[in-house]
Amino acid sequence: VQALDYFAAHLKYEHNPRVRDAIAARLPGYVARAEEIRALLDGSPAPCGPGGDGVAAAATRKKDPRGGGGEDDERASERAKLRAGLHSAIVSEKPNVRWSDVAGLDGAKQALQEAVVLPVRFPQFFTGKRRPWRAFLLYGPPGTGKSYLAKAVATEADSTFFSISSSDLLSKWMGESEKLVANLFEMARENAPSIIFIDEIDSLCGQRGEGNESESSRRVKTELLVQMQGVGHNDDKVLVLAATNTPYALDQAVRRRFDKRIYIPLPDLKARQRMLKVHLGDTPHSLTKSDFESVAHRTDGFSGSDIAVCVCHHTPPSLFLHTINIWCRDTDTSH
């Protein structure tokens, strides 16, 4: 009876509609089981309910040395609640970013293609001791295209793509954050081939042992390390992809889990020219090849994000070169 009261209270204060529906669907079955157990203890015939299996089933559950069905149902309900929050992290619609849309970064694109495409299309390449990359760390200055590369992976890969941030894995409830991490990797294994992308991973996996580190944060890092190690699991078709601007802030054990670390630098001259053309798109303009080369030279030290802001937020093509000159003059102190 007390357990049913807890479920009724949970149903009253739960805001997630999926969890509410799951609890409401299970509650009649729990009531029927409670009536069966009460009838068994009283020695009277048990009523048959929508979720009841009769007196024999109730006796079997009571004598079950593993703890009974009620505990299993409670665990299943908790597991369903945790997974309901993680389902929103699955990218169901492709971002529509192709490999050709990423200017430069040829080495990073080739490594990601080998890790994402080859194991799915040509599994015969990975036999014996040969294994595909299981964890990628993209690091470099801000605005150089790390998250953009992840969008290209989500578009081009024929895999389930999980886009995760710290808010998806951190909870105010004791012990729930590490359960979210465990359920995330379990869902990825069930939906393999899959890719887990963790943006700004330094917000989750800073150095352990620091003075301002909480016990909850330490447990999350430990669970993430255990899951990435994959002990007892077949993670050949689960790829972990992470991005950070500050790799030196990551815990050493976390860095070691990423067997492939790729530096994403500022774009070179050729890449900047390509970015200018991509961002201008089909906008009418009178810029010549020499103009693009001149602008690319003037924007030395700019990141891909800087070039996108400079092009896309100053729409009149006739003022484009003038805008570039002003932008370069104003940012000489920072580039």
TORGURO-202346 format. One record per residue (C-alpha): x, y, z; residue number from 0. Coordinates in steps of 0.5 Angstrom, whole numbers, plus 500, padded with zeros to 3 digits. Layout:
REM residues N
+------+-------+-----+-------+
: east : north :  up : milum :
+------+-------+-----+-------+
:    X :     Y :   Z :   NUM :
...
+------+-------+-----+-------+
This chain:
REM residues 335
+------+-------+-----+-------+
: east : north :  up : milum :
+------+-------+-----+-------+
:  500 :   500 : 500 :     0 :
:  506 :   505 : 502 :     1 :
:  509 :   503 : 495 :     2 :
:  502 :   505 : 491 :     3 :
:  502 :   511 : 495 :     4 :
:  509 :   513 : 493 :     5 :
:  507 :   512 : 486 :     6 :
:  501 :   516 : 486 :     7 :
:  505 :   522 : 489 :     8 :
:  510 :   521 : 483 :     9 :
:  504 :   521 : 478 :    10 :
:  502 :   528 : 482 :    11 :
:  508 :   531 : 481 :    12 :
:  511 :   528 : 475 :    13 :
:  512 :   534 : 469 :    14 :
:  514 :   529 : 464 :    15 :
:  508 :   526 : 460 :    16 :
:  512 :   520 : 458 :    17 :
:  514 :   518 : 465 :    18 :
:  507 :   520 : 467 :    19 :
:  504 :   515 : 462 :    20 :
:  508 :   510 : 464 :    21 :
:  506 :   510 : 471 :    22 :
:  499 :   511 : 470 :    23 :
:  499 :   505 : 465 :    24 :
:  503 :   500 : 470 :    25 :
:  499 :   503 : 477 :    26 :
:  493 :   498 : 475 :    27 :
:  497 :   492 : 475 :    28 :
:  501 :   494 : 481 :    29 :
:  494 :   495 : 485 :    30 :
:  492 :   488 : 482 :    31 :
:  498 :   485 : 485 :    32 :
:  497 :   488 : 492 :    33 :
:  490 :   485 : 492 :    34 :
:  492 :   478 : 490 :    35 :
:  498 :   478 : 495 :    36 :
:  493 :   481 : 501 :    37 :
:  488 :   475 : 499 :    38 :
:  493 :   470 : 499 :    39 :
:  495 :   472 : 506 :    40 :
:  488 :   472 : 508 :    41 :
:  487 :   465 : 505 :    42 :
:  481 :   468 : 501 :    43 :
:  481 :   467 : 493 :    44 :
:  484 :   472 : 490 :    45 :
:  481 :   477 : 485 :    46 :
:  483 :   477 : 478 :    47 :
:  485 :   484 : 475 :    48 :
:  488 :   487 : 469 :    49 :
:  495 :   486 : 471 :    50 :
:  494 :   480 : 476 :    51 :
:  496 :   473 : 474 :    52 :
:  492 :   469 : 480 :    53 :
:  494 :   467 : 487 :    54 :
:  500 :   462 : 484 :    55 :
:  503 :   468 : 481 :    56 :
:  503 :   472 : 487 :    57 :
:  506 :   466 : 491 :    58 :
:  511 :   465 : 486 :    59 :
:  513 :   473 : 487 :    60 :
:  513 :   473 : 494 :    61 :
:  517 :   467 : 494 :    62 :
:  522 :   469 : 489 :    63 :
:  529 :   470 : 492 :    64 :
:  531 :   475 : 488 :    65 :
:  527 :   480 : 491 :    66 :
:  520 :   480 : 487 :    67 :
:  517 :   483 : 481 :    68 :
:  516 :   490 : 485 :    69 :
:  523 :   491 : 486 :    70 :
:  524 :   490 : 478 :    71 :
:  518 :   494 : 476 :    72 :
:  521 :   500 : 480 :    73 :
:  528 :   499 : 477 :    74 :
:  524 :   499 : 470 :    75 :
:  520 :   505 : 472 :    76 :
:  527 :   509 : 474 :    77 :
:  530 :   506 : 468 :    78 :
:  525 :   509 : 463 :    79 :
:  525 :   515 : 467 :    80 :
:  532 :   516 : 465 :    81 :
:  532 :   514 : 458 :    82 :
:  526 :   519 : 457 :    83 :
:  530 :   525 : 458 :    84 :
:  536 :   522 : 454 :    85 :
:  531 :   521 : 448 :    86 :
:  531 :   528 : 446 :    87 :
:  539 :   528 : 445 :    88 :
:  538 :   523 : 439 :    89 :
:  539 :   527 : 433 :    90 :
:  533 :   525 : 429 :    91 :
:  534 :   530 : 423 :    92 :
:  540 :   531 : 419 :    93 :
:  543 :   537 : 420 :    94 :
:  545 :   537 : 412 :    95 :
:  552 :   539 : 413 :    96 :
:  556 :   535 : 408 :    97 :
:  564 :   534 : 408 :    98 :
:  564 :   538 : 402 :    99 :
:  561 :   544 : 406 :   100 :
:  567 :   544 : 411 :   101 :
:  573 :   548 : 408 :   102 :
:  580 :   545 : 410 :   103 :
:  581 :   540 : 415 :   104 :
:  583 :   535 : 410 :   105 :
:  586 :   531 : 415 :   106 :
:  581 :   531 : 421 :   107 :
:  575 :   529 : 415 :   108 :
:  579 :   523 : 413 :   109 :
:  580 :   521 : 420 :   110 :
:  573 :   521 : 421 :   111 :
:  571 :   518 : 415 :   112 :
:  575 :   512 : 416 :   113 :
:  573 :   512 : 423 :   114 :
:  565 :   513 : 422 :   115 :
:  564 :   510 : 414 :   116 :
:  569 :   504 : 414 :   117 :
:  567 :   500 : 420 :   118 :
:  560 :   500 : 417 :   119 :
:  561 :   499 : 410 :   120 :
:  567 :   495 : 410 :   121 :
:  567 :   491 : 416 :   122 :
:  572 :   486 : 413 :   123 :
:  577 :   491 : 414 :   124 :
:  577 :   490 : 421 :   125 :
:  579 :   483 : 423 :   126 :
:  583 :   480 : 428 :   127 :
:  587 :   485 : 432 :   128 :
:  585 :   491 : 427 :   129 :
:  580 :   495 : 431 :   130 :
:  577 :   502 : 428 :   131 :
:  578 :   508 : 433 :   132 :
:  573 :   508 : 438 :   133 :
:  574 :   515 : 441 :   134 :
:  576 :   522 : 438 :   135 :
:  578 :   528 : 441 :   136 :
:  577 :   535 : 437 :   137 :
:  581 :   540 : 440 :   138 :
:  583 :   547 : 438 :   139 :
:  582 :   555 : 438 :   140 :
:  574 :   557 : 439 :   141 :
:  571 :   558 : 432 :   142 :
:  575 :   553 : 428 :   143 :
:  570 :   548 : 426 :   144 :
:  570 :   543 : 431 :   145 :
:  562 :   543 : 432 :   146 :
:  561 :   544 : 425 :   147 :
:  565 :   537 : 424 :   148 :
:  560 :   534 : 428 :   149 :
:  555 :   536 : 424 :   150 :
:  558 :   533 : 418 :   151 :
:  559 :   527 : 422 :   152 :
:  551 :   527 : 424 :   153 :
:  549 :   528 : 416 :   154 :
:  554 :   523 : 413 :   155 :
:  554 :   517 : 418 :   156 :
:  549 :   512 : 417 :   157 :
:  549 :   511 : 425 :   158 :
:  545 :   513 : 431 :   159 :
:  547 :   520 : 433 :   160 :
:  547 :   522 : 440 :   161 :
:  549 :   530 : 442 :   162 :
:  550 :   531 : 449 :   163 :
:  552 :   537 : 453 :   164 :
:  553 :   537 : 461 :   165 :
:  546 :   539 : 462 :   166 :
:  544 :   532 : 459 :   167 :
:  548 :   528 : 464 :   168 :
:  548 :   532 : 471 :   169 :
:  542 :   532 : 476 :   170 :
:  541 :   535 : 482 :   171 :
:  539 :   528 : 485 :   172 :
:  544 :   524 : 489 :   173 :
:  547 :   518 : 484 :   174 :
:  542 :   520 : 478 :   175 :
:  548 :   523 : 474 :   176 :
:  552 :   517 : 474 :   177 :
:  546 :   513 : 472 :   178 :
:  544 :   517 : 466 :   179 :
:  552 :   516 : 464 :   180 :
:  551 :   509 : 464 :   181 :
:  544 :   509 : 461 :   182 :
:  547 :   513 : 455 :   183 :
:  552 :   508 : 453 :   184 :
:  547 :   502 : 454 :   185 :
:  542 :   506 : 449 :   186 :
:  548 :   507 : 444 :   187 :
:  550 :   500 : 445 :   188 :
:  543 :   498 : 443 :   189 :
:  542 :   502 : 437 :   190 :
:  549 :   501 : 434 :   191 :
:  552 :   503 : 430 :   192 :
:  552 :   509 : 434 :   193 :
:  556 :   516 : 435 :   194 :
:  556 :   520 : 442 :   195 :
:  558 :   527 : 441 :   196 :
:  560 :   531 : 447 :   197 :
:  561 :   538 : 446 :   198 :
:  565 :   542 : 451 :   199 :
:  567 :   536 : 455 :   200 :
:  572 :   540 : 459 :   201 :
:  565 :   542 : 463 :   202 :
:  564 :   535 : 465 :   203 :
:  571 :   532 : 466 :   204 :
:  576 :   537 : 469 :   205 :
:  582 :   535 : 473 :   206 :
:  580 :   530 : 479 :   207 :
:  583 :   532 : 486 :   208 :
:  582 :   540 : 485 :   209 :
:  579 :   544 : 491 :   210 :
:  573 :   546 : 488 :   211 :
:  571 :   539 : 486 :   212 :
:  564 :   536 : 488 :   213 :
:  563 :   529 : 490 :   214 :
:  558 :   528 : 485 :   215 :
:  562 :   531 : 479 :   216 :
:  568 :   526 : 481 :   217 :
:  563 :   520 : 481 :   218 :
:  560 :   522 : 474 :   219 :
:  568 :   522 : 471 :   220 :
:  569 :   516 : 474 :   221 :
:  563 :   513 : 471 :   222 :
:  564 :   516 : 464 :   223 :
:  571 :   513 : 465 :   224 :
:  569 :   506 : 466 :   225 :
:  564 :   506 : 460 :   226 :
:  569 :   509 : 455 :   227 :
:  573 :   503 : 457 :   228 :
:  568 :   498 : 455 :   229 :
:  570 :   493 : 460 :   230 :
:  565 :   487 : 459 :   231 :
:  561 :   490 : 453 :   232 :
:  562 :   490 : 446 :   233 :
:  563 :   497 : 444 :   234 :
:  566 :   496 : 437 :   235 :
:  560 :   500 : 434 :   236 :
:  560 :   505 : 439 :   237 :
:  564 :   512 : 437 :   238 :
:  565 :   517 : 442 :   239 :
:  567 :   524 : 439 :   240 :
:  568 :   530 : 444 :   241 :
:  570 :   537 : 443 :   242 :
:  574 :   542 : 447 :   243 :
:  577 :   549 : 447 :   244 :
:  582 :   547 : 453 :   245 :
:  585 :   540 : 452 :   246 :
:  590 :   541 : 458 :   247 :
:  584 :   542 : 463 :   248 :
:  581 :   535 : 462 :   249 :
:  583 :   530 : 467 :   250 :
:  589 :   525 : 464 :   251 :
:  585 :   519 : 465 :   252 :
:  580 :   522 : 460 :   253 :
:  585 :   524 : 455 :   254 :
:  588 :   517 : 455 :   255 :
:  581 :   514 : 453 :   256 :
:  581 :   518 : 447 :   257 :
:  586 :   514 : 443 :   258 :
:  585 :   519 : 437 :   259 :
:  586 :   526 : 438 :   260 :
:  586 :   531 : 433 :   261 :
:  588 :   539 : 433 :   262 :
:  583 :   543 : 429 :   263 :
:  587 :   549 : 427 :   264 :
:  586 :   556 : 425 :   265 :
:  584 :   556 : 417 :   266 :
:  590 :   557 : 412 :   267 :
:  590 :   562 : 406 :   268 :
:  586 :   557 : 402 :   269 :
:  581 :   555 : 407 :   270 :
:  579 :   562 : 408 :   271 :
:  578 :   563 : 401 :   272 :
:  574 :   557 : 401 :   273 :
:  570 :   560 : 407 :   274 :
:  569 :   566 : 404 :   275 :
:  566 :   563 : 397 :   276 :
:  561 :   558 : 402 :   277 :
:  559 :   564 : 406 :   278 :
:  557 :   568 : 400 :   279 :
:  553 :   563 : 397 :   280 :
:  549 :   565 : 391 :   281 :
:  549 :   572 : 394 :   282 :
:  550 :   577 : 387 :   283 :
:  556 :   580 : 388 :   284 :
:  562 :   583 : 383 :   285 :
:  568 :   580 : 387 :   286 :
:  574 :   577 : 383 :   287 :
:  579 :   572 : 384 :   288 :
:  584 :   577 : 386 :   289 :
:  579 :   580 : 391 :   290 :
:  578 :   573 : 394 :   291 :
:  585 :   573 : 395 :   292 :
:  586 :   580 : 398 :   293 :
:  581 :   578 : 403 :   294 :
:  584 :   572 : 405 :   295 :
:  591 :   575 : 406 :   296 :
:  587 :   581 : 410 :   297 :
:  584 :   576 : 415 :   298 :
:  590 :   572 : 417 :   299 :
:  589 :   569 : 424 :   300 :
:  581 :   569 : 423 :   301 :
:  577 :   563 : 425 :   302 :
:  572 :   560 : 421 :   303 :
:  567 :   563 : 426 :   304 :
:  570 :   570 : 425 :   305 :
:  569 :   570 : 417 :   306 :
:  562 :   567 : 418 :   307 :
:  560 :   573 : 422 :   308 :
:  564 :   578 : 417 :   309 :
:  561 :   576 : 411 :   310 :
:  554 :   574 : 413 :   311 :
:  552 :   579 : 418 :   312 :
:  554 :   585 : 413 :   313 :
:  550 :   583 : 407 :   314 :
:  551 :   589 : 402 :   315 :
:  556 :   586 : 397 :   316 :
:  558 :   593 : 395 :   317 :
:  560 :   594 : 402 :   318 :
:  564 :   587 : 403 :   319 :
:  571 :   590 : 401 :   320 :
:  570 :   596 : 405 :   321 :
:  567 :   592 : 411 :   322 :
:  573 :   587 : 411 :   323 :
:  578 :   593 : 411 :   324 :
:  574 :   596 : 417 :   325 :
:  574 :   589 : 421 :   326 :
:  581 :   588 : 420 :   327 :
:  583 :   594 : 422 :   328 :
:  579 :   594 : 429 :   329 :
:  581 :   587 : 430 :   330 :
:  589 :   588 : 429 :   331 :
:  590 :   588 : 436 :   332 :
:  587 :   581 : 437 :   333 :
:  589 :   577 : 431 :   334 :
+------+-------+-----+-------+
